[in-house]
Amino acid sequence: MASVHKTFILVLLIVAAHGYANAQDEQYKMEIGGMVGGSFYMGDANFSVPFKHIGLMGGFLWRYTFNPHIAVKADLAMGRISGKSEDAATEFPYGRQTTFSRNLYDLGAQFECNFWGYSWGEKFKGYRRFTPYIVGGIGLTFAPAPLERLCTVNFPLGVGLKYKVGRRVNIGCEFTMRFSLSDKLDVTRNDELQLDDPYLIKGSGFKNKDCYSFTAIFITYDIFKICKECNPGGM
């Protein structure tokens, strides 16, 4: 009878160990979540000072993981930017000054490259729960009335950090500069100095164009477990 009990306990231990090992190796292919942080603008009213006149930003994100090193992300965010011409280290025509403030809506897709393999389990492969990463991609910027309505393309470029606080919960922070193809992010009312082209000098490409930044803290939740039986190679 004692041998039966020992055999039963041994079987339970083996099953538990197998289940624990499988749980450790669980991988998920998508994340959904939200982000909140600050936004600022750089253009004719702010040539080179980051984090000046910070406004609030927030949004939603979706991430698809190809493997522990590579992912793509889509996000939808709104941020507020503002500026004062008196902050710029330059003289505007006729000594006039002005201010602006407006909301921006950003829809984009970015490619992420992790410095280290990012995963909860499979530590024997060198994967870690924490990694820095770089990000770059393309997006659309929309700025509604009452100022001049604007829709333009932007190119985000930045860096971030992410950490798995749980098997399916991720937190992190990210800084991106979003280089637009427009010089009208800082457009003002018609009766004031026009910051979009104060010197009447047209630019081409990225020359004389405006950009803005999002600095965000995010939290995401993993969804859609990868079926290793369907894909024996796993990740």
N, C-alpha and C positions, 0 to 999 in steps of 0.2 A: 504493500500500500504506500509505503514511504517513497518507493521508487517512482510510483505513478504520480505522486505529488511533485516530486522533483522534476519529472519529465514535463508536467503541466506548467510548472513555474518557468522552466527553461523555454518552452514554446512561447509563453507570454512575453518573456524578455526579448526573444528573437523578433516577435511581431512588433513589439513596442519600439525596438531599436530600428527595425526596417521602416516603420512609420515615421520615426523621428528623422531618419536620414532622408526619406523622401520629402518630408516637410522642409528640411534644410535646403533641399535642392529645388524647391518650387520657384518657378520663374513666371513672370507676367509680362505681357507684350504691350500693354497700354497703361497710361496714367491720365487721370482727369483731376482738375483742381482749380484753385483760385490764387490770385496774387494781389498784393496791395503795397503801395510805396509812394515814391515821389517822382516828379517830372520837372525838367527844366529845359530851357531853349537856348540855342546859340545862333546868332545871326547879326544883323546890322546894329542891334541894340545890346549885344553882348558877344564880343568877338572871341574871348578866350577864357572866361571865368566860369568853371563848372559849378553846379549846384547854386546858382544865383537865382533868386526869386522862385524857390521851389514850390510847386503846386502838388496837389494830391493826384494819385493815379490808382487804378484798380482794374481787374479784369479776370478772365478765365483762360485756362490753357489745357491743351491736350497733347500728350506725348506718346509717340510710338517708338518702341525699343527694338532695333534690329538685332543688337547683341550688346553685351555689357560695355562696349566702347563707343557705339554709334547709335544715335537716336535722331528723330525728326520731331519738331514741335510746331503746333499751330496755336496762335493766341488771338484773343479779341480783347482790346483794352481801351480805356478812356483816360486821358490825362489833361491837366490844365497847365498852360504855359503863360508866361507874362514877361514883360520887359519894360525898361525905361531908357529912352535915348540918352539921357544924361549920364547913364552908367558907361556908355561907350567912350573910349579914349579917342574921340575924334570930334571935329566941328562939322555940324550939319549946315546946309544952305540957310542963309539969313539968320543963323543962330537959333532956329526954332527947335523946340523940344516936344516930345510926345510920349505917351505910354500905350501899351496894348495888353489885352488879356483875353484868352479864348480857350475853348475846349477842343481837343483833338481826339478823334476816334481812329484806332489803329487795328488793322486786320493783317496778320502776317504769318509766314511760315519760315522756320529756321532749321538749320542743320546743326546738330550738337556733336562734339567730339570730346569724350571723357579722357582725362589724362590717365586714369587707372580704370581697370575693369570694375563696373559698378553693379553690385549684387548683394543680396542678403546672405546667400549660401555659397557653396563651392569655393571655400577659402583656399582649398588646396590648389586651385588654379590661379591664385593670386588676386582674386576679386576682393573688393573692399566695400564697406558700407558708406564710405565718404570719398568724394572725388571733386577736384576742380574740373572745369570744362571751358571750352571756347564755343562760341555760337556765331553764326552768320546766316543771312538769308535775304528775303525780299518781302515787302509788304505794301499795303495801301494806306494812305493817310487821308482822312476826311475831316474837314473843319466846316461846320455849318454857319449859317447867318446867326447874328445880325451883321457881323463883318462879312467881307467878301467870301462867298462860298468857295471851298477849295477841295479838290480831289487830286492827289498826286501819288507817285510811287516813292517808296523809301527803301533803303538798304541798311538793315540793322547789323551791327557788329559789336560783340561784347564778350564778357567772361562771367563765370558763375561758379557757385559751390553748391553741392547737394549732399544730403545725408539721409540714410534710412534710419528713422527712429523706431520703426517696427517692420515686420515682414512685408507689409503692404503700404506703409505710410512713409512719405518722403517730405523733407523740408529743405529749403535752400534759399539762396539769394542770388540775384543776377543784376548786372549792370550792362546796359546796351546804349550805344549811340545810334540814332536812326537818321541817316543822311538822306534828305529828301531831294527831289528834282525841282523843287519850287523855291522861289524867293518871296513867297507871299504868306508864310506862316505868321509873320509879324505885321500884316497889313493893319492900318488904322482907319479911323473915320475919315471921310472925304475932305473935311475942312481942316485936317491936321497934316503935319509932316508925314509923308508916306515912306515908311521904313522899308517897304518892299523894293524901292528903287530911289533912294534919296538923292543920288548924284546923276540919275538918268544914264547909268552905265549898264547896259545889258550884258549878262554873262551867258556862258554856254557850259554844257556838262555840269560838273559840280561847282564851277566857279560862281561865286556870289550867291550861293544857295544856302538855305536855312537847314538846321538840323535840330533835333531834340533828343532827350535822353529819358529812359525809364530806369529807375533803380527800385527793384521790387523784392519783397519776401514772398515766397510761395509755399503752398502745401498741396500735395497731390496724393491720390489713392490709387493703388495698382488694381487693374481689372483685366479679365480675360487671361486665365492661366494658360501657359503654353503646354500643349499636349505632346509629351515626349514619346508616347507610343506611336503618335502620328508622324513624329519627326525624330527618329532615333538619334540623330546627331545633337539633339537638344539645342542649346544656344550656340 
